[in-house]
Amino acid sequence: MTKADQINELIQFLAPEGRRDTKSAACMTAAQLTGTPEGLSLLSSRPDALVAIMRLIRDSEIYTGKDAMRALVNISAEESGAAALLAVKDVDVVSEMVKCIEDPNYPHADFACGILANLSKPKHLCQQVFDRISEGPIKLEGLVYILCQINYNKKGAKLHLLAPVITNFSQLADGRRQIMVKDEFVFQRLITFMDYKESKGRRMSVIATIHNCCFEKEYHPWLMGEDVDLVPRLLLPLAGPDTFSEEDNESLPIDLQFLPDDKEREPDPEVRKLLLEALMQLCITRASREIMRSQNIYLILREHHKWEEDQHCVMLNEDVVNLLLRTEEEIGTDDLSAVEVSSDMAAKFIAQDMKYLSGVSSDMSSLTEEPTKGEK
Amino acid sequence: MADEWKKKVIQEKLGGKNDWTEEERAELCRQLDQDLDKHIDEMGKTKYEGGWSEDNWKEQMADHPLFAPYVQEEGVTMGEEAPMNPLSEGLAQIKFDPDHNTPEEVAQSYKEEGVLQFKYKKYRLAVLNFSEGLKQKCSDNELNAQLHNNRAAAQWHFGNYRSAIKDCEKAIELKPDYLKAALRAVDCATKLKSWDEVFTWCDLGLKLDPTDQKLKTSRLTAVKEKKLLERNLRKKAQEEKKKLMEEQNLLNIISSRGVKLGSTVVKGSSSLTLADLEPSHPAAQGSRVHINENGELVWPVMLLYPEYHESDIIQKFTESDCIQDHLEDIFGNDAPCAPWDAEQKYRVESLKVFFEYKAKDQLCKIDLNQTLQQVLTDPRYCVLGGTPGFIVLVDGSKFTKDFMSKYNVCT
């Protein structure tokens, strides 16, 4: 029996109308196959097998459905598998997954989130996934709405993995625009999860999404205005227990005033990095810098600097502080993103950063001349 | 009641007879018709005077069966209940009697009646009518949703916001696209300052109508209000903590000085509490022992003059002050005599100051050049009621001798 024959036989057993026990065993075999590289590529090369698996995700036998979803998670984790799934004609994997996520009684919704996250991870597939979602009944706004409702799923799925899906979409210009539609409250809902303790993954993905959105300069006035008021939200995870005088406290945005003694800083340096990079992005225009100065956020950064142990975060902190402490006359340009940096200068700056990070002292004032630090 | 009215008619027209024959029934009808014709014939001959005037139309209308409320307002006890007009009750029966109507019809009637009362601002009656409508448990979910929503509207006018929100929840449960109910819930939750609830309802409402400007504004306001509320809570918590620490610090300093505190309740020296320091004397209240900017304790001190049953409160007696200093202020040459000092003998040079050592019934004399701190650290001294107290006597007077004779005096 050739491999193709074996697969053909497996597909027969996977038929939804087939016997329960054989179907269940076949589905388990398919899931096990995806655990090996050969099995994975074999299944990915057979659209009929992928269709057969997708048709079992709502099987009345709960373990069969679970095995089908596990197989799809593994397949979508590989870029080629993700592409193969998206290329399937008979069943639209994206809309199927959205349906699973939307259904509060679907038990494997966490897998569905994972599959969507996997599918949208490779940049060239992301746009495709995004477009398909935008055509469906539940768009990005709807997904965020579901994500932001605690206990949306009644079968115990947490839906944390929906957050990286949104992060992937935030890499697309269209995605960022949809997240920041001014009065849809998508962005505002996400913001509330910036200090979400229950799941680091969700917290990090939300912050990464916000980080990506901060690259849209024309949205800065809105992001920093009273409708969103992002700056205090970016600083809150960096703020520790209150050590300020009453007067200093009153000068801060109210989110940052009178923090309790047990206030903890964001424990993950990667997340702190994203927060500081986002702040840096907001610093590129004069108007934004002036808002931040008026909010006296230097106080928070000063205390964070004393506490920070991660070299990269210390450097990012200093970059922001350098911009805030200098006068606009000293900075000399309203929009730092308009400053032309020649490629050899950029290389020099990167080398300086590397040197700094490796612990060799360097001249800090020259570091801040590089305005576009932080890659998307 | 309707039965009573029927009896009355039977009584008048048929002498109380109950079992009617067809002929008798026809006869009664004929008679009633005749009466009516006669009445109409006579009309116009006399001037009509029974009409409603501008002055009394409101009362008249309230009594009229067509307009009188079917449901009595709560709070009227059975005995006081205004007798319901039998005609009005008959009409009520036509509309509300479950024997004559389907539950849907009855519920609909109650809804209409409730809406009418609502328009007249009779919110309590409106609530009762809507509740009656819901009691029918009719199968029309749209109608039930409206009843819940309307009851919520009426509850709102009483300030029963929590009940109103519950009705909104039910209304939305029955009719998931009921924007009006969501809007009302937003208003109620705003009144309750329950900001998280405001978000939830706004988001629910915005799902139904993403363009609703009011919901957007409410949501933005709720975010700001919540921030402010949380800030204020944090500030309060911090202030309380600070106060607690200051108080602990005060207790530590007092015990490090070796000052003994006593209270009316007997307990070990280890369990110092602030309650022990709260002055019990009314004049000393508000001047509880505290620490000044130099780190010194400042006590309220009481001077007792047993001869005249009088006393003075020195509200701020710094522990480094000498007893003498304060006596100078009160009884010095520059100070006027106390009004109770009839013989004008309470002058600083002739005063002696003691404290009571209760355990041994001793009266201990104080060296006036000692500081308060020195006196208080005397192992025999115990601060009662958070206020050190001293007995002031005039040296050599008869009263002093008598008074001292009750104690073992030690000098």
Interface residues (C-beta under 8 A of the other chain):
Chain A: Y145 D183 E184 F185 Q188 R189 E226 D227 D242 N249 I254 D255 Q257 F258 L259 P260 D261
Chain B: D203 L206 K207 P210 K216 R219 L220 V223 K224 K227 L228 R231 R234 K235 A237 Q238 K241
